[in-house]
């Protein structure tokens, strides 16, 4: 993608901040239309994830390393999945919900395609609002 069509955002979260809420707030504030997570490292004291094909989220407190975060980011709605490991290295992952609380830091880099717009809409393919991609 040519450089004039791409923008990079980088920011850091502080202890106690909510990972998903802060990413969504950042996307709103910076009017990100079509973004994706390029990198995220840090740690959590609480996770709140929805596992595959489950109707509700699962919470747990402790100390967890963020080993991956991936997904689409937009002021119109984000879809994020996270992988974390506990103090013994056991790894778990799922759909990122609100109330994932930062322990020491979360260092986040988001790429943005400036000529695209992501929205989330019911399109009849599933019962959920799914990603719709448009050129601007």
C-alpha positions as a Markdown table, in Angstrom:
| # | Residue | x | y | z |
|---|---|---|---|---|
| 1 | Unk | 0.0 | 0.0 | 0.0 |
| 2 | Unk | 1.5 | 3.4 | -0.9 |
| 3 | Unk | 2.5 | 5.5 | 2.1 |
| 4 | Unk | 0.0 | 8.2 | 1.3 |
| 5 | Unk | -2.8 | 5.7 | 1.9 |
| 6 | Unk | -1.5 | 4.3 | 5.2 |
| 7 | Unk | -1.2 | 5.8 | 8.7 |
| 8 | Unk | 0.4 | 4.3 | 11.8 |
| 9 | Unk | -0.9 | 5.0 | 15.3 |
| 10 | Unk | 1.0 | 4.0 | 18.5 |
| 11 | Unk | 0.0 | 4.5 | 22.1 |
| 12 | Unk | 0.5 | 3.0 | 25.5 |
| 13 | Unk | -2.0 | 2.1 | 28.2 |
| 14 | Unk | -1.4 | 2.5 | 31.9 |
| 15 | Unk | -2.1 | 0.2 | 34.8 |
| 16 | Unk | -5.8 | -0.3 | 35.5 |
| 17 | Unk | -7.0 | 0.8 | 32.0 |
| 18 | Unk | -9.5 | -1.3 | 30.1 |
| 19 | Unk | -7.8 | -2.7 | 26.9 |
| 20 | Unk | -10.9 | -2.9 | 24.7 |
| 21 | Unk | -12.5 | 0.3 | 25.9 |
| 22 | Unk | -9.3 | 2.3 | 25.4 |
| 23 | Unk | -8.8 | 0.9 | 21.9 |
| 24 | Unk | -12.3 | 1.8 | 20.9 |
| 25 | Unk | -12.0 | 5.3 | 22.5 |
| 26 | Unk | -8.7 | 5.8 | 20.6 |
| 27 | Unk | -10.4 | 4.8 | 17.3 |
| 28 | Unk | -13.3 | 7.2 | 18.0 |
| 29 | Unk | -11.0 | 10.1 | 19.0 |
| 30 | Unk | -8.7 | 9.7 | 16.0 |
| 31 | Unk | -11.6 | 8.9 | 13.6 |
| 32 | Unk | -10.0 | 5.6 | 12.4 |
| 33 | Unk | -12.2 | 4.3 | 9.5 |
| 34 | Unk | -10.3 | 1.1 | 8.6 |
| 35 | Unk | -7.7 | -0.1 | 11.0 |
| 36 | Unk | -6.1 | -3.3 | 12.2 |
| 37 | Unk | -3.8 | -4.2 | 15.1 |
| 38 | Unk | -0.2 | -4.4 | 14.0 |
| 39 | Unk | 1.3 | -5.1 | 17.5 |
| 40 | Unk | 0.4 | -5.3 | 21.1 |
| 41 | Unk | 2.5 | -6.4 | 24.1 |
| 42 | Unk | 1.8 | -6.0 | 27.8 |
| 43 | Unk | 0.1 | -7.6 | 30.7 |
| 44 | Unk | -3.3 | -7.9 | 32.4 |
| 45 | Unk | -4.6 | -8.5 | 35.9 |
| 46 | Unk | -8.0 | -9.6 | 34.7 |
| 47 | Unk | -9.3 | -11.1 | 31.5 |
| 48 | Unk | -12.8 | -11.1 | 30.1 |
| 49 | Unk | -13.0 | -13.3 | 27.0 |
| 50 | Unk | -15.8 | -15.0 | 25.0 |
| 51 | Unk | -14.7 | -18.4 | 23.9 |
| 52 | Unk | -15.7 | -20.0 | 20.6 |
| 53 | Unk | -19.5 | -20.6 | 20.2 |
| 54 | Unk | -20.2 | -19.5 | 23.8 |
| 55 | Unk | -23.0 | -17.0 | 24.5 |
| 56 | Unk | -21.3 | -15.3 | 27.5 |
| 57 | Unk | -17.9 | -14.2 | 28.5 |
| 58 | Unk | -15.5 | -15.8 | 31.1 |
| 59 | Unk | -13.5 | -13.7 | 33.6 |
| 60 | Unk | -10.5 | -14.5 | 35.7 |
| 61 | Unk | -8.1 | -12.5 | 37.8 |
| 62 | Unk | -4.4 | -13.1 | 38.1 |
| 63 | Unk | -1.3 | -12.1 | 36.1 |
| 64 | Unk | -1.4 | -12.6 | 32.4 |
| 65 | Unk | 1.0 | -11.7 | 29.6 |
| 66 | Unk | -0.5 | -10.5 | 26.3 |
| 67 | Unk | 1.1 | -12.7 | 23.7 |
| 68 | Unk | -1.0 | -11.6 | 20.8 |
| 69 | Unk | -3.8 | -9.3 | 19.8 |
| 70 | Unk | -5.3 | -9.2 | 16.4 |
| 71 | Unk | -8.4 | -7.8 | 14.7 |
| 72 | Unk | -10.0 | -4.9 | 12.9 |
| 73 | Unk | -10.4 | -1.5 | 14.5 |
| 74 | Unk | -12.8 | 1.3 | 13.4 |
| 75 | Unk | -14.8 | 4.1 | 14.9 |
| 76 | Unk | -17.7 | 2.1 | 13.6 |
| 77 | Unk | -16.9 | -0.9 | 15.7 |
| 78 | Unk | -14.0 | -3.2 | 16.3 |
| 79 | Unk | -13.5 | -7.0 | 16.3 |
| 80 | Unk | -10.6 | -8.2 | 18.4 |
| 81 | Unk | -9.2 | -11.6 | 19.5 |
| 82 | Unk | -6.5 | -11.9 | 22.2 |
| 83 | Unk | -4.1 | -14.6 | 23.3 |
| 84 | Unk | -2.7 | -14.5 | 26.9 |
| 85 | Unk | -0.6 | -16.7 | 29.0 |
| 86 | Unk | -0.6 | -17.2 | 32.8 |
| 87 | Unk | 2.2 | -17.4 | 35.3 |
| 88 | Unk | 3.0 | -21.0 | 34.2 |
| 89 | Unk | 2.9 | -20.3 | 30.5 |
| 90 | Unk | -0.5 | -21.9 | 29.9 |
| 91 | Unk | -2.1 | -20.0 | 27.0 |
| 92 | Unk | -5.7 | -19.2 | 26.4 |
| 93 | Unk | -7.4 | -16.9 | 23.9 |
| 94 | Unk | -10.7 | -15.7 | 22.6 |
| 95 | Unk | -12.9 | -12.8 | 21.7 |
| 96 | Unk | -11.8 | -9.6 | 23.6 |
| 97 | Unk | -14.6 | -8.1 | 25.7 |
| 98 | Unk | -14.6 | -5.1 | 27.9 |
| 99 | Unk | -13.0 | -5.3 | 31.4 |
| 100 | Unk | -9.6 | -6.7 | 30.4 |
| 101 | Unk | -7.5 | -4.6 | 32.9 |
| 102 | Unk | -3.9 | -3.6 | 32.2 |
| 103 | Unk | -1.3 | -4.7 | 34.8 |
| 104 | Unk | 1.9 | -2.9 | 33.9 |
| 105 | Unk | 1.4 | -1.7 | 30.3 |
| 106 | Unk | -0.1 | -2.3 | 26.9 |
| 107 | Unk | 1.8 | -1.0 | 24.0 |
| 108 | Unk | -0.4 | -0.9 | 20.9 |
| 109 | Unk | 0.3 | -0.2 | 17.3 |
| 110 | Unk | -2.6 | 0.2 | 14.8 |
| 111 | Unk | -2.3 | 0.5 | 11.1 |
| 112 | Unk | -5.0 | 2.5 | 9.2 |
| 113 | Unk | -5.9 | 2.3 | 5.5 |
| 114 | Unk | -6.9 | 5.9 | 4.7 |
| 115 | Unk | -9.0 | 5.2 | 1.7 |
| 116 | Unk | -11.2 | 2.5 | 3.2 |
| 117 | Unk | -14.0 | 2.4 | 5.8 |
| 118 | Unk | -15.0 | -0.6 | 7.9 |
| 119 | Unk | -18.5 | -0.9 | 9.3 |
| 120 | Unk | -20.3 | -3.7 | 11.1 |
| 121 | Unk | -23.7 | -4.6 | 9.7 |
| 122 | Unk | -26.2 | -7.4 | 9.6 |
| 123 | Unk | -25.9 | -8.7 | 6.1 |
| 124 | Unk | -27.9 | -11.9 | 6.3 |
| 125 | Unk | -25.0 | -14.3 | 6.2 |
| 126 | Unk | -25.0 | -14.7 | 10.0 |
| 127 | Unk | -27.1 | -13.5 | 13.0 |
| 128 | Unk | -24.3 | -11.0 | 13.9 |
| 129 | Unk | -23.1 | -7.7 | 12.6 |
| 130 | Unk | -20.3 | -8.6 | 10.3 |
| 131 | Unk | -17.5 | -6.6 | 8.7 |
| 132 | Unk | -18.4 | -4.5 | 5.6 |
| 133 | Unk | -15.6 | -2.9 | 3.7 |
| 134 | Unk | -16.0 | 0.1 | 1.5 |
| 135 | Unk | -13.6 | 2.4 | -0.4 |
| 136 | Unk | -14.0 | 6.1 | 0.5 |
